[in-house]
Amino acid sequence: MRAIGIFLARLIAISRHWGYPTGLKVAWSIFIKNSEKLEWKLPIFKNSISLRKAQSDLPIFEQIFADLEYKFPHPSAEKVTTIIDAGANIGFAALYMSTVYPNAKILCLEPDLNNIELLRYNTRNYTNIEILHGALWHNNSPIEISNPNELSAGFVITESKSNTTVIPAYTPKQLIEKMGGHVNLFKMDVEGAELEIFSNTTNWLNDIDGLIIELHDWMRPGCSYPFYKAIADFKWITHIAGENLVLLKQKQVP
């Protein structure tokens, strides 16, 4: 009963934020259709989207479009023109950001090829979204997924110990350079890899205006310490949005 109550609350939230046609279609697919893969043509998207019932896709959709986990006060949303989405999964965060920041070019980075397939499908009519297969890391060492049997949103990356399924690694600086050398928002959901990323060169922080990050101390105790140490050189306006910490830069501390 509790699960039904939680879902109904989120369904009401989806309907309130995005309209009752969207809410009803979501409910119909979840409760009525007997299918492991859902196909939704919702008014809020430019094309139909696909998601998997047996994976993390539905909870992530609810977090983003019902709980609005990426909604936060931004004083100049219309001026946001560059976004990096590291850990893009199947594209829901990028789709949401496309509605909030219509002038933004979004670079999606995702390590898992199955997620990439749906990511490409779900964003196929969004010319502002670019997709790159790879993982965010502190250097360019080949990467692999250490827990391939985990649900699709919980993959943990590590440096490859074999010559099999190798994933290309990109540093934050490389991704920023791909976006022209400066990024307005850098979204980072990398399942604990923030330990390695912020323990190494962090001069790329000079080239961003804002950071959206989910920290994973519950997975890797202490992994947030180098993050807090690195960001201390700047002044930020800070928001908590769902599981995310949002930092919008003010100016560098003298």
N, C-alpha and C positions, 0 to 999 in steps of 0.2 A: 504493500500500500504506500509505503514511504517513497519508493521509486516512482510509482505512478504520480504521486503528488508533486515530486520534483520535476518530472517531465511536464506535467500540466502547467506548472509555474513557468517553465522555460517556453512552452508553447504559447502561453499568453504573452510572454515577453517578445517572442519572435513576431507574433501578430501585431503587437503594439508598435514595435520598431519598424517593421517592414510590410505591414498590411495583412489582413485576414486571408487573402488568397494564398499568400506564401505560407502562413501558419497552417492552414487547412491541408495544403499539399504535403507539407512535412508530416503532419499527423497521419494522413492517409497512407503514406508510404511506410511509415514505421509500424503502425498498428494493423493495417489491413493487408498490404502486399506481402506475400510470402516469397521473398527474394533475398539472396545474400548480397546482391549488388543493387543499389538504388540509383535511379536516373531521375533527376528533378529538373524541370523547366520552370524556374521561378522568376517572377517579374523583376527581381532585383539584379539579375545577371544578364549578360549579353548572349549567353548560350546555355544549353542544358549542362548540368554538372553531374558527375558520377561519384559515388562513394560506396564503401564496403561496410556492411553491417558487422562483420566479424573482426574488424580492425578498430583503430582509434578514431576513425573518420567522423562518426556521429557525435561522440562527446566533444570533439574539437569544433565541429560545426556549431553545437550548442554554446560552447564557451565564447565563440567569436560573434555569432549572430543573435544569440539570446542574452548571454551575460555581458556582451560587448566588452570583452577583455582587452581590446585594443583601442577603446574609446578613452580619451583623456583631453583636458583643455589644451589646445595648441593655439597660441596667439596669432599665428600667421599661416594657417593651414593652406591657404591659397598660394603661398609662396614655396610650398614644398614641391620640389621638382625632381628630386633624386632619393630613392629608397633602396636599401639592400635588405633582403629577407633571407637570412642565413638560417637554414633549417625550415625550408618552405613547406615540407610535407606535400600535401596534394593541392595546395594553392588557396586555402580559405582565407588566410591572413592577407595574401596579396589581393584577393578579390575584394575583401573588406576595405583595404587601403585604397584601392582604385575608386571606391565610392566616396571616401573621405577626402582623398587627395587627387582630384581628377586631372591635375596638371603634372602628375609625377610619373617618371619612368621608374619601373621597379625591376630590379635584378633579383631573381630567385635562385638560391643555391640549395641543392638537395642531394644527399649522398646515395639514397636508395633508388634503384632503377624501377621498381614497381611503383613507388611513390611518384617518380618522374613521369611515368606513363600517364597516370591520372592527372598530375600537375599540368602536363601539356594539353590534355583533353579539356580540363576544366577552365583553362585560360586561353583557349584556341582563338577566340575572337577579340582578345585584348592585345592590341598592337603595342601598348605601353609596357607590357610584361615580357621580360627576357628570361630564359631559363638556362641554367648552367648546372651540369652534373658535377658534383664534387662536394667536398666537406671543408668547413672552416677550421683552420689549424694554424699553428704558430710558424710553420715552415712548409716546404713543399715535399716532404717525405710522403711516399705512397701510404694510403690509409685503407683500413678495412673496418667492417662492422663487427664488433666483438660479441654481440648478442643477437645474431640473425633471427632467432626464434621469438624475440620479443615483439610486442605489438608495434605497428608501423611508426608510432610517434615516440617510441622509447629507445630507438637505436643509439648505441654508444659507439663512438669511433675510437680507434687506436692506430698507432703506426703498424703497418703491415709486417707480418712475420713470414709471409709466404709470397709466392709469385702468382697466386690465384687471384680471384676477384679483387682487384686493386682499384681504389677510388682516388681520383686526383684531389690533391689538397691545395687550397688557396689561403693566403694570408689576408687579414683585413685590408692591409695596404694595397694588395693586388686587386681586390674587388673595388676598392675606392678609385683606383686608377682606371679601372674599366668603366667607371661612371663619370670620368672626366676630372678626377682629382679631388672632388669635394662631394660629400653626401649630406643631405639634410637629416635623414633618419636611418639609423642602422639597427635593424631588428635582429636579435641573436637568441636563438633557442637551440642550444647545441649539447644538451644532455651531459653537462659536466665538463666539456672541453674548455669551458671558460678558465679552468685552472691553468692549462697550458697556454692559452691565448693571452691571458693577462699577466702570466709569469714571465713573459718574454717582451720583445719590443712593443711598446704601446704608443709610439710617436704618431701613429695613425689617428689617435684621438684628437689631434690638432685639426684634422680634416673632416670632422663631422660636427653637425649642430645638435644632434640628439641621438640617444641610445635607448632602445627598448630591449630589455634582457630578462630572461627567466634564469634565476640562480638555482643551483642543484646541490646545496649542501647536504640535503637529505640522502643524496646518492653518494656524494664524495665529500665527506666532512672537511670543512676548511677551504673548499674550492673558491669561495667568494672572497677570501682574504686578499689575494693579489688584485682582484677587481676593485675593491674599495681602496686599496693602496694606489692603484693607477689613476683612478678618477679624482683623487684628492688634489691634483694640480689645477683643477678647474672649479668654477662656481656653476652650480646647476639649480634649476627648479626641478624638484622631484615629485613624481606622482606614483601612487600604487594603483595599478590597473589589473585586477584579477591576480593572476600568478606572476605578473610582470612588474618590474621596476622600470619606470620611465624617467629619463634624465634629459632635460633640455638645457643646453649650455647657455651660460651668461657671459662670463669673460674669464680669461686665465688669471689665476692668483699671482700677484707680483712676487 
